[in-house]
């Protein structure tokens, strides 16, 4: 869902007259950590169904990723939207942490997904996700909100995902429009 938010934020930024110039100027503390976290998540995502040991430890791995990610967001909280992103990440982390390191997914909401994925949820082979049950703690923070057409991709999201996307939107708009603001001010002075 966050990737969708990034794409939507970029499109809106362009429609508002923004550019990618500001992205090249972003300075993150420990920025390399973010790249390693993304590569690690992609590795687990694409290998967990092929190597049983990866799937078996994926919940611990994702908990580690969330902790390091929250640290990265905290030390970079001076950036527009990062505190909001941190709140969203924490909400997802919290529900996963109290449920064995896996994000609970509503079976009813999952009806919009591929039936094969629902079977994976039921069998416990869905990586960082698990089927939401009566014993799920904080179920309202799980993936319970289905997105379906007219939304371009069918998926199930959480409240934390929505909060993260608000922060991502604010950050990207700020970065993309910073040079537009300078151009506008330059024209006023001329």
N, C-alpha and C positions, 0 to 999 in steps of 0.2 A: 504494500500500500504506500509506503514512503516513496518508492520509486515513481509511482503514479503522481504523487504530490510534487515531486521534483519536476517532472515533465510538465505538469499543469502550471506550476509556478513559473517555469521558463517561458512557456507559451504566453502567459499573461504578461510577464515582464517584457517580452518582445512587442506585444500588442500595445503596451503602454509607452513604447518608444525606448525601452531599455536596451542594453547591450551586455555582452559578456566581458567587456573590458574590466569591470570591477572584480570579476571572479579571479582573474590573474593576480590581483593585488591583495587578495585575502591572506592574512598571516595568522596561522593557527599555532598555538603552543602544542608541541608534540603532534604535529599533523601527520607524521609517519605512522602513528598508532592507528589512526582512522583507516589508512590504506591497508594495514595488516589485518585489522578486524574485518574489513569487507572481503579481502582475499580468503581469510579463514572461514568466514561464513559461506562463501561460494563453494569452497572446497568441501565442507561438510554437506551442504545442500546437494551437490552433484555426486557425492560418493556414498552417502549414508545408505542408499538402497542396494549398493553393490558390495559393500564391505560391512558385515554385521557389527564388527567392533566399533566402527565409526558411528553407526546408528545407536549402539548401546551407550556410548559416552556423549552423544550429541547434546543431551540435556545439561550435563555439567559444562560442556564447552560453551553452550549458549549463555549459561549463567555467568561464566567468566567473561564472555564478550559483553554482556550487559553491564557488568561491574566496571570493566575497563572503559566502555563507551560512556558511562555516566561520569567517570572521572574526567575523560576528555571533554565532555560537554561542560562540566563544572569549571574546569580551568580556562575554558574559552567562553564563559557565560557573558562576557562583555559584548559579544557579537549579538546583533539584533536577532531575537527569536530563539536563541540557544537555551534560555531558561525555560521557555515553553516546551521546547523539544525535550529537555531534561525531565520535565514533569511527565510528558507522555511516555518516555522510555521507562521512567520509574514505575508508572502504572502497569506497564506490560511486565516489567521485571517482578513487581510485587505479586501479581497473580500467578506468574510462572513459578516464583520461588516457593510460594505456599502450596503449590500443586506439583511438587516433585521435579521442577525444572522444565515443565512442558506447558505450553499455552493451551488452555481449555478451549475447545471449539464446539459450538452448539451443533448438534446433529440436524436440528430443524433448519437452522440458518445455512448449513452446509448443503442443503438440497440444491443450491445454485451451482455447486461444484461438480467436478467429474466424479461419477459413482465409484471409480477405482480409488480415488483419494479417500472417499468416505470409508471404503473397506480397509484401507491402510490405517485410518484413524481407529476403527474398531479393533484391528489386530494389534495396535500399538506400534506400528512401524512408520509413523509419520514424523520422524525427527523431533523437531521442537514442539510439536502439537500432540494433543491427546483429546479424546472425546470427552466433552463435558458430561458429568454424571451428577446424581443426587449428592455425592460426597465431595463435589468440587467446592473449594473454598473461594469466596469472592467471585462467583460465576459472572456477575454483571461486568467484570473487568476483562472477561475472556473475549474471544472472537465470536461475537453473537449477532453482529449487524451484517446482513447479507447485502451485497451490491450486485445489481443485475441491470440489464438494459433498461434505460438508455445508457447506463454507465458502460464504457467500452469493454471492461473486463469483469467477468463474474468472479467474485471473491467474497470472503467473510473477513470483517475487520473488527477491531476493538475500539473502545473509547480512547485508550492510549494512542492508537494509530491516528485517530482524528486529531488529538491534541498535538502529536508530533508534527502532523502535516500543517497545522496552523503555524507552528514555529518555523518549519521549513519555508512556508510561503512568505512569512515576514522577512526571514533572512534573505531569501533569493530576491525578493522585491527590492530590499534595501541595497543589495549589492549591484543588481542590474540597473537600478535607476540613479545611482550616485553620480554617474557621468552625465546623465540627462539633466540633472539639477545644475551641474556646473555649466553645461551649454546654455541653459535657460538664463542663468545669472549673467553669463558672458554677453548674451544678446541684449539683456536689459542695460548693461553698462555701455554698450556700443552705440 
